[in-house]
Structure formats: structure tokens, C-alpha cells
Amino acid sequence: MAVEGKASGEDSPARWQHNDRLLTRTGPLAVPGFEPIPELRDFLMNDCRVLVIGAGGLGCELLKDLALCGFRRIDVIDMDTIDVSNLNRQFLFRPKDVGRDKATVAAEFINRRIPGCQVTPHFNRIEDHDPDFYRQFQLVVCGLDSVAARRWINNMLLSLLQYDDEGQLLEHTIIPLIDGGTEGFKGNARVIIPGKTACVECMLDLFPPQVNFPMCTIANTPRLPEHCIEYAKIVQWPKERPNDKLDGDDPEHIRWLHDKAAERAGQFGITGVNYSLTQGVVKRIIPNVASTSAVIAAACANEAFKLASSCAPTLNNYVVFNDTYGVYTHTFEYERKPECLACSRAPRNINVEPHQTLTMLLDELTTRADFQFRGPGLTTSMGEKNKTLYMTRPPALEEATRPNLDKTLQELGLVDGQIVNVTDPTSPIPLRLRLRMPTAAMDTE
């Protein structure tokens, strides 16, 4: 490896000979119609814009691999700052960088080490960017540690799709999503072609539901210390400290949440709130092993290169990696779900009962493996008017709609076939449900 701060080689044509061997000649694995021409390298290096989401353990590897594959126009989004605990596996960072934002430091490192590469950092959340921002890119590559964030970017890319008058998907509106994930010695990579292949929502039941607590339980009937901590985080923090960004690594922030949670726990006779549990609930730490990140990032960068050049078929569409005992990989095709909440273009049917309360419906939406919403809000149309059934944000609206939680669906005026719009942190756009009620139950009223 070259000395830090010094470019590792001149940006000469010879530097990219490994790419030319793939892009200027064909082979038995090339995609039908592939035309080996020198211009392919020019497109990959000068025109293809790639967005990397996440600059942590997996994101650092992705940035390095993509830049060494020849991608020069790269943007990276990350909302975190560098902590000392990151340095053992996030190799783009040094002790002097502690406290700075990951996106900027990672971009500076890659730009310094790889001649001609232009990595543009964005120190914010993915939700801070509008659809026009995401339309700029030909590829999106994710190195995230959150299922909710994956769902959000998946739904954003689906919302960018356009169709002609006959309902045919316009190919130029497709932005492929390459997603990598790691947990300890296990990892996976998948290629998602929005509108054509299974999306993140289609594969949602591959992942066990994250530990999320329904807002109605947190607000009204807490039973666990975790409920009290979540209440302090979700309700009390934005209400009492609206100008402060919550930092799970700041001891003062954790202590504040602990004190608020302990006070609430005392009101409900709940025990078990302590500092370590508070920090664990807030940060939701996932273990990371550097070697696993390296393997998964290499797989993702390889797929990005193939998608940008068509020099070989892409992954179809999911690969699992496990090196807990030896090395094991398995590839399979995950099929699209006809009733996928995100990519089916039709409302998802959900069976409900007229006497089911709104709280019961919200609990189902947060706990079922095929939904896994984090804080759903519900609206619907009543004739020509829109009606808000329940909203978690802002606090004033949550308080105003809270009385609906104890009402039955029938008391709220909901009927069989009713379309309910679900707003949730996991999606930039509302998702639609169609309520299905038993006819016999309705007839008895």
C-alpha cells in the first residue's frame, strides 16, 4: 500500500488495463448484445454516477473497491461522525479524524489516494434529499446497517419509475439498487432492478422483525423498560430538546434519556431501566467483522461494474456468505411478490374485523414480519374528504388523534374495501392497504 497522503500510481491508460481486458473484448459469459468498445471505459469512468449510502465498515470497503474498479463520479451519504470504536475496521479513518463526519473524511481519503476520482460527500440523512437528487445517478449501492433505511431508498427508487400510456415500464427511469449487508461472520449481497425484480419489501420476511414497539403501547400502556426508553427517545426528546440532535455516543444524551425513562418507569411500576440498556436501545448496535465487509463489498462492486458495462450477467439476485465454520456461499433467485406493498402498484389486502380496534391494527402493522413498520400513521378518504385516523408526528397531531386508538374500525367508519394510506419512516411515499372485512360480520350489525 502506498504511503498515506500520496497517490498510489499515475492516472495513465496503463493503470486501467484490467478494465480494458473486460470491456474491449467479448467472451462466453458476456451479456447477449454486448459490444466490446473502448468507449465503455469512458462511460464507466467519466459519465456513470454512483451513489454509495453509508460510510461505515461496509461503506469504506465499497468506496475503495468502486474507485479501484474505475468509477470516478461517486457520491457518498452518511449521517454519522467518527468514533474511536470505528477505527479498528473502518480503514479510511485515523485517530486524528475522530469527531469529524464519516462522509467527508472518506471522500477526502479516496480522492487523495486515487488520481482522478471525485467522491462528493453528503453529511446528512437519505431522507434529506428529494427525488431530483436521486435521479442524477445510474447506480445506487448500499452499505447500511438498518432495514428501515434500505426500505426507504428502495421505495424512493420505485417512486421514480415512469410508465407509458399502456402501462409499460420506461427503461430509462430504472436506477438499479445493489445492497450489501453484514452481521458478524455472515453477509449477503443482492441486485434489485426496480419494477422488474424482487424489491426490498418483497424480501422483507427474510429478516426477523427488528425490536420495534408500537407507538400506542409506548404512549399509553408501557410494560417493559424498553418501552419507557423509547418513549423518552421518540416523544420526550423532540418535545423538550427540539434543537438538539440525539447522539447515541454522547454520554450526556444517554444520561438524559435514562433519567426520563427511569422517571416514567417509576410512574408505571416498571423496573430494569439502567444506563447500559438505555444506550443499547438507542444505538441498536450490530456486530461487524472487517473480513466479512471486505467480501460483501467486493461482491457489490463486481455487480456495479457488470451493471454499468453489461460485460457479464448480473447476480440473479441474492447471494449469501457465511464464514463462521469454513466458507459457505449460496446463490438463489428471490421471486417478486404479486401483492408486494411497494412494487406491485396495487393496494395490499389485509384481513381485519369490524370490531378490531385501531390499536390492534397498528400493532399488527408493526409486528408482522411482512410489514415491520416502525411508527405508522394512517389516513383514508371519506367521500371527498381525507380523514386522519392516527399520526405519530407531530406531537400535537398524535395527541389529537390518540382517542381513535380505542375505537373500532367500524366506529371509525371504515368498511370492506376501504383504502388506507400508511405513512411510515421506512418509506418516502405513502403505502396503500385495502381493508378486507368478513361480509358475515358486517351483516350482523
Salt bridges, closest charged atoms under 4 A:
GLU4 OE1 - ARG94 NE 3.41
ASP11 OD2 - ARG72 NH2 2.21
ASP20 OD2 - ARG41 NH1 3.04
GLU61 OE1 - LYS64 NZ 3.14
ASP65 OD1 - LYS64 NZ 2.83
ASP75 OD1 - ARG49 NH2 2.84
ASP75 OD2 - HIS122 NE2 2.79
ASP97 OD1 - LYS96 NZ 3.36
ASP97 OD1 - ARG100 NH1 3.91
GLU108 OE2 - ARG100 NH2 3.08
ASP128 OD1 - ARG125 NE 3.54
ASP132 OD1 - ARG135 NH1 2.58
GLU171 OE2 - LYS196 NZ 2.72
ASP179 OD1 - ARG150 NE 2.93
ASP179 OD2 - ARG190 NE 2.84
GLU201 OE2 - ARG151 NE 2.80
ASP205 OD2 - LYS337 NZ 2.98
GLU230 OE2 - ARG284 NH2 2.98
GLU240 OE1 - LYS260 NZ 3.05
ASP244 OD2 - ARG241 NE 2.96
ASP249 OD1 - LYS283 NZ 2.39
ASP250 OD2 - HIS253 NE2 3.60
GLU252 OE2 - ARG241 NH1 3.19
GLU252 OE1 - HIS253 NE2 3.74
ASP259 OD1 - HIS258 ND1 3.18
GLU303 OE2 - LYS306 NZ 2.95
GLU364 OE2 - ARG368 NH1 2.82
ASP370 OD2 - ARG348 NH2 2.66
ASP370 OD2 - ARG368 NH2 2.64
GLU398 OE1 - ARG402 NH2 2.57
ASP416 OD2 - ARG436 NH1 3.85
GLU445 OE2 - HIS355 NE2 2.95
